[in-house]
Amino acid sequence: MVEWTKKGLVFDTARQGVGGWMRHSALTPTPYRLDDDLIRVYAGFRDADGVSRIGYVDVFAEDPTIVVNVSAEPALDIGRDGCFDDNGVILGDVVDTADGLHLFYVGFQWVAKAKFLAFTGLAISNDGGHRFRRVQETPILDRAPGRGTIGAVHSAIHENGRWRLWYAVGNDWESIAGHPFPRYHIRYLETDDLARLPREDHVCLMPRDDEYRIGRPRVYRIGGRYVMYFTRGNRNGEYFPGVAYSDDGIHWDRRDETLGLALSADGWDSRVICYPALIRQRDTLLMFYNGNDMGVDGFGVAEARDVSPNGGIHHVHG
């Protein structure tokens, strides 16, 4: 089991943000290495109306609690009115390829008879990740039978000319105390062409016991095996990460007890921990994550000694 040491709230959006489009929150923080000195953390920052746009915060790799730079403008703004992403965008994943830096993002749209719809778009940067342009105005992972409300890619690996994608799938809603909450689970597919994703996929993890949702899968190679960090919610209102292991990235064994992270006694992550994402820094693993109210305060970081054999985490996300 990895034992994590919390280093605190790194980016307090209300205090350190640029205001306007970056008023509060830093949803689904996703680290990407710029160089030996800097780690860029992409996240979804909300305006006063709660609409999220993707921006970034650069931190020192050697001390990720030190903020170096904050994006003045969104790296990816919301979509055109009427499009699937016209009411907010969040990460996703960031993958560097010979064709540019690929940003997989989740676009949100309000509809009359459901809380929201959420499907996956793709944007590419050719300026090192400062600004991204959409490949198309429609989702690359859209509605399909059994996937009527949510199709949200959160991990992408590009290897041997093929894309491997892990994503959350939702088709209905759970009513808790009279309020609707999305139900979803984790699936997997692979393709050699992001413009034509196959319908055939595989179920990775389903909710169990009193859970009704399990999603935001982040997949890594650690010590020769695939490791997935995800976030699970139950009907008692708990929202907390879990961990699963796999030899092939398709068939998974849940071992939530190996997470090695707990709620704080008080403060920004005392009620909720969610959306963990990892990156390796020399002989240390860094985990960026959100806290209470799904990241309303911003994002924090925890660190652990990399005790894995074979050089530790292979961060295939960049």
C-alpha positions in Angstrom: 0.0 0.0 0.0 1.2 3.5 -0.9 1.2 5.9 2.1 0.4 9.4 1.1 1.5 12.5 3.1 -0.7 15.6 2.5 1.1 18.8 1.7 -2.0 21.0 1.8 -4.1 23.2 -0.5 -1.8 24.2 -3.3 -4.1 26.5 -5.3 -6.9 28.4 -3.6 -8.8 29.6 -6.6 -10.8 32.4 -4.9 -7.6 33.9 -3.5 -5.0 33.1 -6.2 -7.1 32.9 -9.3 -7.5 35.7 -11.9 -11.2 36.3 -11.2 -13.9 36.4 -13.8 -13.9 33.0 -15.5 -11.6 31.7 -12.6 -13.8 32.7 -9.7 -13.8 29.4 -7.7 -13.1 25.6 -7.9 -10.4 23.7 -9.8 -12.2 20.6 -11.0 -10.4 17.3 -11.9 -6.8 18.6 -11.6 -4.6 16.8 -14.1 -0.8 17.2 -14.0 1.4 17.4 -17.1 5.2 17.7 -17.1 6.4 20.8 -18.9 10.1 20.2 -18.2 12.4 19.2 -15.4 11.5 22.2 -13.4 7.7 22.7 -13.9 4.6 20.7 -13.7 1.5 22.1 -15.3 -1.8 21.3 -13.6 -4.8 21.6 -15.9 -8.2 22.0 -14.2 -11.7 23.3 -14.7 -12.2 26.7 -13.1 -15.7 28.0 -12.5 -17.1 31.5 -13.0 -19.8 33.1 -10.8 -22.5 31.1 -12.6 -20.7 27.8 -11.9 -19.7 27.3 -15.6 -16.3 25.7 -15.9 -13.5 26.5 -18.4 -10.1 24.8 -18.6 -7.0 26.6 -17.5 -3.8 25.8 -15.8 -1.6 26.4 -12.8 2.2 25.8 -13.1 4.0 24.6 -10.0 7.6 23.8 -9.1 8.3 20.1 -9.7 10.6 19.9 -6.6 8.1 21.7 -4.4 4.6 21.4 -5.9 3.1 23.6 -3.2 4.7 26.6 -4.9 2.7 28.2 -7.6 4.8 29.8 -10.4 2.2 30.8 -13.0 -1.5 30.9 -13.6 -3.2 31.1 -17.0 -4.7 34.5 -17.6 -7.1 33.2 -20.2 -8.8 29.8 -20.6 -6.7 27.2 -22.4 -10.1 25.9 -23.7 -13.2 28.0 -23.4 -16.8 26.7 -23.5 -18.3 25.7 -26.8 -20.6 27.6 -29.1 -24.3 28.0 -28.0 -26.2 24.9 -28.7 -23.2 22.6 -28.9 -22.6 19.7 -26.4 -20.1 21.8 -24.4 -21.8 25.1 -24.2 -22.3 25.0 -20.4 -18.8 23.9 -19.2 -15.7 21.9 -19.9 -13.5 19.9 -17.6 -10.5 17.4 -17.9 -10.2 14.7 -19.4 -6.7 13.8 -20.0 -3.6 15.4 -21.7 -1.5 13.2 -24.0 1.5 14.4 -26.0 1.9 12.9 -29.5 3.8 13.8 -32.7 0.7 15.6 -33.9 0.4 17.9 -30.9 -0.8 17.9 -27.3 -4.1 16.1 -27.2 -6.7 17.3 -24.7 -9.6 15.0 -24.0 -12.3 17.0 -22.3 -15.8 16.5 -20.9 -18.4 19.0 -22.2 -21.6 19.8 -20.3 -24.9 20.8 -21.6 -28.1 21.7 -19.8 -31.3 20.1 -21.0 -34.9 20.5 -19.9 -35.6 17.0 -18.4 -32.2 16.0 -16.9 -29.7 17.6 -14.7 -27.1 17.7 -17.5 -25.5 15.8 -20.4 -21.8 15.1 -20.4 -19.8 13.8 -23.4 -16.2 13.8 -24.6 -14.6 16.3 -26.9 -11.0 16.5 -28.3 -8.8 19.6 -28.7 -5.2 19.9 -29.8 -2.4 22.4 -28.9 0.6 23.1 -31.0 2.0 25.9 -28.7 3.1 23.7 -25.8 -0.3 23.6 -24.1 -1.1 27.3 -23.7 -4.2 27.2 -25.9 -6.1 24.3 -27.5 -8.3 24.2 -30.6 -11.2 21.9 -31.0 -10.9 19.1 -33.6 -14.6 19.3 -34.1 -17.7 20.9 -32.4 -19.3 17.5 -31.8 -18.2 14.8 -29.3 -15.8 12.1 -30.3 -17.6 9.9 -27.7 -21.3 10.7 -28.0 -24.7 9.2 -27.1 -25.2 5.5 -27.9 -27.5 2.7 -26.6 -26.8 2.4 -22.9 -24.9 5.7 -22.9 -27.7 8.2 -23.0 -26.5 10.9 -20.6 -22.7 10.5 -19.9 -19.7 9.4 -22.0 -16.7 10.9 -20.2 -13.1 9.9 -21.1 -10.7 10.4 -18.2 -7.7 8.4 -19.2 -6.0 8.0 -22.6 -2.9 6.0 -23.5 -1.4 6.2 -27.0 0.9 3.2 -27.7 1.9 1.2 -30.7 -0.3 3.4 -32.9 -3.5 2.7 -31.0 -5.5 4.6 -28.4 -6.6 3.0 -25.2 -9.5 4.9 -23.5 -11.1 4.5 -20.1 -14.3 6.4 -19.5 -17.4 6.8 -17.4 -20.8 5.8 -18.9 -24.1 7.0 -17.6 -27.7 6.3 -18.7 -29.9 7.3 -15.8 -30.2 9.2 -12.5 -30.4 8.3 -8.8 -32.8 10.3 -6.6 -31.4 11.1 -3.2 -33.5 13.3 -0.8 -35.5 14.5 -3.8 -32.4 15.5 -5.8 -31.1 13.8 -9.0 -27.6 12.5 -9.1 -26.0 10.8 -12.1 -25.4 7.0 -12.1 -22.4 5.8 -14.0 -19.7 3.1 -14.2 -16.3 2.6 -15.9 -15.7 1.1 -19.4 -12.8 0.7 -21.8 -12.3 0.7 -25.6 -9.4 0.9 -28.0 -9.0 2.2 -31.5 -6.5 3.3 -34.1 -8.6 6.3 -35.1 -10.2 8.8 -32.7 -12.5 10.0 -35.4 -14.2 6.5 -35.5 -14.5 5.1 -32.0 -15.9 1.5 -32.1 -19.2 0.7 -30.3 -17.6 -2.5 -28.9 -16.2 -1.9 -25.4 -15.6 -3.6 -22.1 -17.0 -3.1 -18.6 -14.1 -2.4 -16.2 -15.9 -1.6 -12.9 -19.5 -1.4 -11.7 -20.8 0.2 -8.5 -21.1 -2.2 -5.6 -23.0 -2.4 -2.3 -24.6 1.1 -1.7 -22.7 2.8 -4.4 -24.6 4.3 -7.3 -21.6 5.9 -9.3 -18.0 5.1 -9.9 -16.0 7.2 -12.4 -13.1 9.5 -13.2 -10.8 6.6 -14.0 -7.1 7.5 -14.0 -4.9 4.7 -15.3 -1.1 4.3 -14.8 1.6 1.6 -15.1 3.2 1.1 -11.7 5.6 -1.7 -11.0 4.6 -3.6 -14.2 0.9 -3.5 -13.6 -1.9 -1.2 -14.4 -3.3 0.8 -11.5 -6.5 2.8 -11.7 -7.5 5.5 -9.3 -11.2 6.4 -9.4 -13.9 8.2 -7.4 -17.0 6.5 -6.0 -20.2 7.8 -4.5 -22.8 6.1 -2.4 -26.3 6.9 -1.2 -25.1 8.2 2.1 -23.4 11.1 0.4 -19.8 9.8 0.7 -17.6 10.7 -2.2 -14.1 9.1 -2.0 -11.4 7.6 -4.2 -10.8 3.9 -4.7 -8.0 1.8 -6.3 -8.0 -1.2 -8.7 -5.3 -3.3 -10.3 -5.0 -5.1 -13.6 -2.6 -7.0 -15.7 -4.2 -6.0 -19.1 -6.0 -2.8 -18.4 -9.4 -4.4 -19.0 -10.1 -6.8 -16.2 -9.7 -5.1 -12.8 -9.5 -6.1 -9.1 -10.6 -3.5 -6.6 -8.4 -2.9 -3.6 -9.8 0.3 -2.1 -8.1 -0.4 1.2 -4.7 0.2 -0.5 -5.5 3.9 -1.2 -3.4 5.2 1.8 -5.2 8.5 2.1 -7.8 9.7 4.6 -10.0 12.7 5.2 -8.5 15.5 7.2 -9.8 16.4 10.7 -10.9 19.8 9.4 -10.5 22.2 6.5 -10.8 22.0 2.7 -10.6 18.1 2.4 -12.3 17.1 5.7 -15.6 15.9 4.1 -14.7 14.8 0.6 -11.6 13.6 -1.3 -12.0 13.1 -5.0 -10.5 13.0 -8.5 -6.9 12.0 -7.7 -4.3 12.2 -10.5 -0.7 11.1 -10.2 2.7 12.1 -11.7 6.2 11.0 -10.8 8.8 13.4 -9.6 12.2 11.6 -9.3 11.8 9.0 -6.5 8.4 10.5 -5.3 4.9 10.1 -6.5 2.7 13.2 -6.4 -1.1 13.1 -6.2 -3.1 16.2 -7.1 -6.7 16.0 -5.9 -9.9 17.9 -5.0 -11.6 18.2 -1.6 -15.0 19.3 -0.3 -17.8 20.1 -2.7 -15.9 18.5 -5.5 -13.1 21.0 -5.4 -14.8 24.3 -4.7 -11.7 25.6 -2.8 -9.2 24.6 -5.5 -6.7 21.6 -5.5 -4.2 20.2 -3.2 -1.3 17.7 -3.4 0.0 14.7 -1.5 3.3 12.8 -1.9 4.5 9.3 -1.4 7.9 7.6 -1.7 8.0 5.7 -4.9 8.6 2.1 -3.6 7.6 0.4 -6.8 10.0 -2.0 -8.5 11.2 -1.3 -12.1 11.4 2.5 -11.7 8.0 3.2 -10.4 5.1 4.9 -12.1 5.2 5.1 -15.9 3.2 8.2 -16.4 1.9 7.6 -19.9 -0.2 10.8 -19.9 2.8 13.1 -20.7 
